[in-house]
């Protein structure tokens, strides 16, 4: 839930005070931060700490990549809060841990278009 809670802290409608997330076990745990930054989040890492500032405007029309299961899920969830199209690469990782995530999100009202890439 660490990655997903980052979305809430960074979203304009999320936490008003931002915050920080610390990771002392997995060195590259914040690899998803660059994707969230491309989508409009304001954050930076300082060693094992990710500092998050809330309330920055979302940026539609971005292409981002999730390099693992949790990063891809985090970027999908973040993109749901952005008006307009967002392209997320690396969604093939989702099949390893989230059965039919696109179908479940679509049943909740999300507009998701899955396209095969070559």
C-alpha positions in Angstrom: 0.0 0.0 0.0 3.0 2.3 0.3 3.0 3.2 -3.4 -0.8 3.6 -3.6 -0.8 5.9 -0.5 1.7 8.1 -2.3 -1.0 8.9 -4.9 -3.3 10.1 -2.1 -0.7 12.3 -0.6 0.2 13.9 -4.0 -3.3 14.3 -5.4 -4.9 17.7 -5.4 -7.8 16.2 -3.5 -5.6 14.1 -1.2 -3.8 15.0 1.9 -3.4 18.8 2.3 -0.1 18.5 4.1 1.8 16.1 1.9 4.3 14.1 3.8 7.0 11.6 3.4 7.4 7.9 3.0 10.5 6.1 4.3 11.9 2.8 2.9 14.9 1.2 4.6 14.7 -2.3 3.1 14.3 -2.0 -0.7 16.7 0.5 -2.2 14.9 1.2 -5.4 11.4 1.3 -3.9 10.7 4.8 -5.2 11.2 4.0 -8.9 7.6 4.9 -9.6 8.0 8.5 -8.4 9.3 9.6 -11.8 6.0 8.4 -13.4 3.9 10.2 -10.8 6.0 13.3 -11.3 5.3 13.1 -15.0 1.6 12.9 -14.2 1.8 16.1 -12.2 2.8 15.0 -8.7 5.5 17.0 -6.9 7.9 14.8 -5.0 11.6 14.1 -4.6 13.6 11.4 -3.0 16.4 11.9 -0.5 18.0 8.6 0.1 15.5 6.3 1.8 12.9 9.1 2.1 10.3 10.3 -0.5 9.1 13.8 0.2 5.6 14.6 -1.2 4.0 18.0 -1.8 0.3 17.8 -2.4 -2.0 19.8 -4.7 -0.1 20.1 -8.0 -2.3 20.1 -11.1 -2.5 16.9 -13.1 -0.9 16.6 -16.5 -3.0 14.7 -19.1 -1.5 13.2 -22.3 1.6 11.7 -20.6 3.2 8.3 -21.3 4.7 6.7 -18.2 6.1 3.2 -17.5 5.6 0.9 -14.6 8.6 -1.3 -14.2 7.0 -3.8 -11.8 3.6 -4.9 -10.5 3.1 -2.3 -7.8 4.5 0.6 -9.9 2.2 -0.3 -12.8 -0.8 -0.4 -10.4 0.1 2.9 -8.8 0.4 4.6 -12.2 -3.0 3.1 -13.3 -4.7 4.4 -10.2 -3.0 7.8 -10.5 -4.1 8.1 -14.2 -7.7 7.5 -13.2 -7.7 10.9 -11.5 -6.6 12.8 -14.6 -9.0 14.0 -17.3 -7.7 13.0 -20.7 -5.7 10.1 -22.0 -2.7 8.7 -20.2 -0.6 5.9 -21.7 0.9 3.5 -19.2 3.5 1.1 -20.4 4.5 -2.0 -18.5 0.9 -3.0 -17.6 1.8 -6.6 -18.4 3.1 -6.8 -14.9 -0.5 -6.4 -13.5 -1.4 -9.9 -14.5 0.9 -11.3 -11.9 -1.0 -9.8 -9.0 -4.2 -8.1 -9.9 -6.7 -10.4 -11.7 -8.6 -8.4 -14.3 -7.8 -5.0 -12.8 -8.9 -3.2 -16.0 -12.3 -5.0 -15.9 -12.8 -4.3 -12.2 -12.0 -0.6 -12.7 -14.2 -0.4 -15.7 -17.1 -1.9 -13.7 -16.6 1.0 -11.3 -16.8 3.6 -14.1 -13.2 3.9 -15.3 -12.6 4.4 -19.0 -9.7 2.0 -19.9 -8.5 1.0 -23.3 -6.0 -1.8 -23.4 -3.9 -2.0 -26.5 -1.3 -4.5 -27.4 2.2 -3.1 -27.9 4.8 -4.5 -30.3 
